[in-house]
Amino acid sequence: MKKFLTILFISICLIIPNQKLEAKNTKFSKGSFYEGKIKWKEIQLDLPDGKWEFIRQNAWWYGGFGFSCKSFILAEERVFKSLMSMCEMRTGGDHLGWLANALNKYYKRGKYDSCMLRPEYYYANLFIKGTSSNCLKISHFEHDKEMNFPDDPNDYGGLRPVLRKYIKENNIIMPKILLSATHEYFAPVVRDSGPGVYYLINPEAYGGPKGKFFTEGTSEYHRTNIEKYPKFKKFIDEFTSLSAKRHKEFEIQWKAKNRHKLDLSDVTIQDKDMTLINSENGIVKQLKDLKELYDSGIINKEEFEKAKKKVLNL
């Protein structure tokens, strides 16, 4: 998953469609927290409930074209919930045809990642014609592998070292398996840069079922395994539905040509945000309940620590 770290996105945000882009860009400061509406260039997002920490703006070159991203993380009780990045890819205004060709090759025949359905992808939908491309992708991945042993030995992943440092310094508890959504569109007839919005989520923090298998190939979310685990399939179907809804809004906001828009008729689109996906039994809620039991004296410290490790799959 080469884009793990342009991706780095679910967080969980709704792109605001049909809104005039007159608002001023939000001023971002590393370590500051943001709620509500934010804006960067033409990207406008309405952050869901929670305090999102801006971890940094980063820019790097990969495969001949540049990325510029702003990334935010949402964590509660030190448990990672989601991460969102909004990005722009460009060649500096030159060689747009070359960038389009590079993207087309990547989307169709990328060695380590693409926008064609692979076993670790739950869903992939690609439009590509001439110099225009439009990609929506839903996948799962193994956190330790992507952070420390990526498939591509030359992928230093723009945000990877930043996230690794952030996790260590803040003692963040990371899930072993995450879900991601990728939204990308590039069409020189519309704009000379390609926008991307990326989400990562900790499924258990949003009420997803507790996993028992924690490698990319054995995970319950792996496409070859998921039919055996209906609760996991139900959750990722909801995430896919939400992502399809977001992608339609993404296309509207970026004024995608009708001929470039994805056919998402194979996804049942529900009108709800990720915050509405059942989180009553999420990992953060369970930890808060345990803390209340401990603080009230109902359980002792040993019982609290034992129950906490069980919740966190430690």
N, C-alpha and C positions, 0 to 999 in steps of 0.2 A: 504494500500500500504506500506507494511512493508519495502520495499526496497527504499522508498522515499529517504532514505538518504545514501544508497549506491548509488543510482541513482543520486542522485543529481550530463543529463546528459544532452542541448542542447543546451543546446547548440547544437551546430551544427557543427560537425567536420567530416572530411573524413579520414578514416583509409587508410594509404598508402599501397597498396598490392604489392607483387612481388618486394620488395626492400630489399636488404641485410641489415641485422641488424648490421652494423658496426659503425654507428654514436654513438657518446658518449651521455650518458644521459644528458638531459638538467638540469642545476642547477636551482632549483626553490627557490624563496624567497617570503615569505608572504608579500602581498601588492605590489609586482612587477607585471608589465604588460608584456604580451607575445603576439607575432604575428608570423605568419608563422609556420614553422615546430617545433615540440617538440617531445621529446622521453623520455620515462620512462620504464626501463626494456625492454621488448620486444614490448611495445606498442608505435607506432609512429603515430602521428596525424599531419595533416596540418590544422591549425586553419583558419577559414574563415576570411573575412575582419572584423576588429575591434580590440580593445585592450582588451585582456582577463586578468583579474586580478586573480592571484593565491591567493586563500583565505586560503588554508592550506592543509597539509597532515594530515590525521587522520587514526587511526587504532583502531579497537575494536573487541570484540568477541560477536557473536550472535548465539544462538542455538548450541553452541559447536564448531563453526568454526570461523576463524578470517578473518577480512577484513582489507585491507590496501588500501587507496585511495588518489589520488591527485585530487583536485577540483578547477575549474576555473569559474568565472562569467563574463558575458558580460552585461554591462548596458550603456545606452546612455541617456543623459538629465535626469539622475536619474531613468529612466524607465528600469526595468529588461527586458532583451531580452532573455537570455538563460544561462544555466549552464551546464557544462560538468564535469563528473567524470570518471577517468580511475582507475580501481580497480583490486585487486588480492585477491582471497579467498583461504585459505589453512588451514591445521592443523599443520603446522610446519614440514611437510614432513612425518609425521606418520599418521597411521589410515586412509589411503586414501579410503579404502573400506567403512569405517564408514562415511566419508564425502560424498562419492558418494550416499550412502543410505539415508543420511539426505537430500541431494539435491533432490533425486528422490521423497521422501515423500513430500517435500515442493512443488516441481513443480506440482505434481499430486493432492495432498490433503491438501495443505496449508490452514489453517483456515482463515487467513486474506489476504493472497496473494498467487499466484501460477503462473503457466504458462499455465493454462487451461482457455478457454474463459469464462469470467464473464461479467455481464452487464456493468460494468464500463470500461471494456477492449474493444477497437475497433477491435483489432486483436491479436491473440496469435497463435504461432506456436512452437510446442515442439517435439523434437526427444529425446527419452529416451530408452536405452536398456542396460542392465547390469549395469556397473558402469559409463557409458557415458551419457552425457546430453547436449542438445543444445537448447537454448531458445531465441526467439525474441518475444517481446511484445510491443504493442502500447496501451496507455491508456490516460485517462484524469483524473484530480483530482481537488478537491476544495482546494485551497491553505490554507485557514484558518483552515480547518478541519485537514489537514495533518500536519500542523505545530503545532497545539495546542490541537487537540482532535483526535489522530490517533485511528483507529479501535482496534489495539492491545494495551492494556493498559501497556504491558511490553516492548513495542518498544520505546526505547529512541533515536533511529535513529541516528547513529554516527555523521552525519553532521548537524542534525536539530538544536541543540543549537548554533553551529557556524554560521549557516546561519541566524538564528533569530537575533543574535548579530550583524552580518554584516549589515543586513537590517536596524536595528535600528540606528546604528552608522553612516551609510551613507545616511540615509533618503531615502531609495530606494522605489520606487513606484512599488508594486507587483500587478500582475493581480489576479483576483479572480479565474480564471480557467486556468490551464496549461495543456500542452500535454507532454507526456514522451515517451521515447523509451528505451527499455532494451535489451542489447546484452550480452549473457552469454554462455560460453562453458566450459565443464569440461570433460576430458577424461584421466584417468591415463596412458593409453597406449601412449599418446602424451606428457603430461607434468604433473608434480605432483602438479600443482596449477591451479586454474580456473580463467581465465581473465573475466573481465566485463567492458563494456563501456556503460555509461548512459547519456542520454540527457534530458534536460527539455527546453521547449520553451514557451514563451509568444506568443500565436498565433497572437494576434493583432499587435504585434511589427513586424511581418513578413507579414503583409498584410491580415491576416485572418479577417473574418467578426466580427463585434462588437456584443458581446453577450448581452442577456437580462436576462438570468437566471444563477444564480451563486452558486447553490448547486450541489453536485455530482449527485444527482438523477434528477434534473430538467435541467441541462446543455444541451444545444443544441448538444454537442458532445457525450452525453450518447447514447449508441448503440440503446436503445429502442426509442429514440427521433429523431435521426439524419436523418432519411428518410424524416422527415417533413421540414428539413432545408438544401436544396441542396447546398448552399454556404459553409456551415460548412462541409458537406460531401465531397465536392470537395477539400477543404483545407486539411482535415485529410487524404484523399486518397493520396494527393501529399506527405504529411509527411510520410505516410506508404510506398509509393513507394521509397522515398529517404532512409528510414530506411532499406528496403529490400536490396537496393543496398549496403548500408553500411555493412549489415550483411554478404553478400557474400564476401566482401572484408575482413571483420573480420575473416571469416572462412579460407580464403586463407592465411592471415597473420599468423594465429595460427596453420597453417598446419593441419586443421581438416581432419580427415579421410573421404574419399568420402562417406562411409556408414553412417557417422554421420551428413552429411550436410542436412540442411533443404530443403524440397521441397517447393519452393516459387513460383510455377507456378500459384498460385491463386492471385498473385500480379503483376500488370503491372509495371515493373521497368523502370523508366525514368533516363536518364543520365544527371542529373543536381543536383547542390548543393542547400541547403536550401537558400543560399543567392540569388539564382536565382528565387526562388518562389516570386511572386509579392510582393514587399515591398514598392511600390511607395505610397500606401495609409496607410502604417503602422502607428502605434501610435507615434513612434519616429519622423517620417517624419511630421506628423500633428503638433506635438509640436514645431518642428523647424520652420515650416511655420508660426505658430502663433507668435512665438518669433520674427521673422523677421517683421511681421506686427506691432507688438507692438514697436519694436525698431525704426521702420521707422515712427511711429506716426499715422499710418492708423487706429489703434484701441487704445483705452485708457486702463489703468490698469484694470479697472472694467470689461471691455469687454474681455480683455485677460484672467483674472481669471475665468470668467464665461465660456468662450469657452474651457479653459483648463480643467475645471471640467467635462465638457460634454465629451471631448475626453477620459478622464480617468475614465468615468462612476462613478464619485463621487457624 
